[in-house]
């Protein structure tokens, strides 16, 4: 029963305009819009009034490519709209955010614990937003951290 409806599914997918390239797959293949579900009842060769020239096909593919590029650029702008550059560099002193948990058995309350641990030193970048942190005195590895868990530390001149 469901297999008798596949042609309608195919028609809907082939005639829906895609957000990225603003063209339906049907529109890429044929020089006219699909106007009716009855188009599925004819053969493809019967629908083509004329053969497309190589120049027409290249022009159409170039238009689709430009629309895809424009869509990609729009998504990139939206994605990066609220991103900030990473303010840290190797050697900076930072404070690492503690993950606080109250423990009644040990009589500790999260609201009384220090919110940040440190100062720690950034040893190296693991990814553009992840750092390896070391103790500034002993240079021993302490933890890896995402940039969102760090706060700029103060440099003490002693």
MOQUILIN-V598430 format. One record per helix or strand of 2 or more residues. SS is the DSSP state (H for helix, E for strand). FROM is the first residue (numbers start at 1). TO is the last residue. If there is no record, write none. Layout:
BEGIN
ss=SS from=FROM to=TO
ss=SS from=FROM to=TO
END
This chain:
BEGIN
ss=H from=2 to=15
ss=H from=25 to=29
ss=H from=37 to=41
ss=H from=44 to=47
ss=H from=54 to=80
ss=E from=93 to=97
ss=H from=110 to=112
ss=E from=116 to=127
ss=E from=130 to=135
ss=E from=141 to=146
ss=H from=147 to=149
ss=E from=150 to=152
END
